[in-house]
Amino acid sequence: MVISMEEQEMAGSFDYYKMFYFVGKYGSFTQAARILRNSQPNITRAMNNLEADLGCRLFVRSRKGVTLTPEGEKLFTHVESAYEQIRLGESELSRSASLQSGDLSIAISEIALHVVMLPILQQYKATYPGIHVQILNHSTPQGIQAVSRGIAEIAVVSTPTEVMKPLSEIKIKSFQEILIAGRLYENLAGKEISLKDLSSYPMISLGRETTSFAFLNKLFASHGMVLAPSIEAATTDQILPMVAHDIGLGFVPLTFAGEALESGKVFQVHLREAIPPRHICLIKDKSHPLSAAAAALEQIILSVCHTTD
């Protein structure tokens, strides 16, 4: 990297301008030296050098102290503005580091939000009310891409993820998919059926671009079947009411169906084949450090999930 002569000269003068600011503000070399924890002769020498560098007088010295010359007044206006901006920057960083303020962008899939993140977000906002949180409602692939592109600091999504370096994946909670049906199909209640038997019934699933579809498609394929839904929903929240209205059978996380199961709106259809558990995962880019706000959220997620899962 090539550094210009102007940059070299400017770099050597930064300390001078800091001294100049306090001398100009208080009209005293002695007071400036006291604030900067320096000696009065050093301050005087530095101001003489600054005047020599700039080729003009900046101060009028008298027994009562120093006052700025017209040239000094012009320079002080710029230096004062710069000093205030630096002070504001330091203050902002201090508040951010102490989590009094700041911004956090995270990607959360629909399933991850309902299975694990709602109480965690409640705890986070109660602990750090000054942090502005932007939640990106993404599918798992979109959430991973958001972290990869730096749009989100972390993503909380459901498996399968297929994460590649430098991204890392931490499994934080497992959950179980179940098959549910409405009253129209009550002949299936209490029975155990196979995946092959499902070909006789209309199926509702998420879209083919989602990891939920990929998970179920792999399950069906492992038993020589093809997942061919009659309806593809945009969100998991849409599947439950459609099942309750007898539009078809559908797979949903057990967490989603709890209330509907208890009320009898739907019932669980038991399969002969075992459905492997899925996981909620925390995704981050290990090549970039997390901000203080993101690190605090990660700590809560790991603490809560390690004690409850």
Buried (B, 14 or more C-beta within 10 A) or exposed (E): EEEEEEEEEEEEBEEBBBBBBBBBBBBBBBBBBBBBEBEBEEBBEBBEEBBEEBEBEBBEEEEEBBEBBEBBEEBBEEBEEEBEEEEEEEEEEEEBEEBEBBEBBBBBBBBBBBBBBEEBBEBBEEEBEEBEBEBBEBBBBBBBBBBBEEBBBBBBBBBBBEBEEEBBBBBBBBBEBBBBBBEBBEEBEEEEBEBEBBEEBBBBBBEEEBBBBBBBBEBBEEEEBEBEBEBBBEEBEBBBBBBBEBBBBBBBBBBBBEEBBEEEBBBBBEBEBEBEEBBBBBBBBEEEEBBBBBBBBBEBBEEBBEEEE
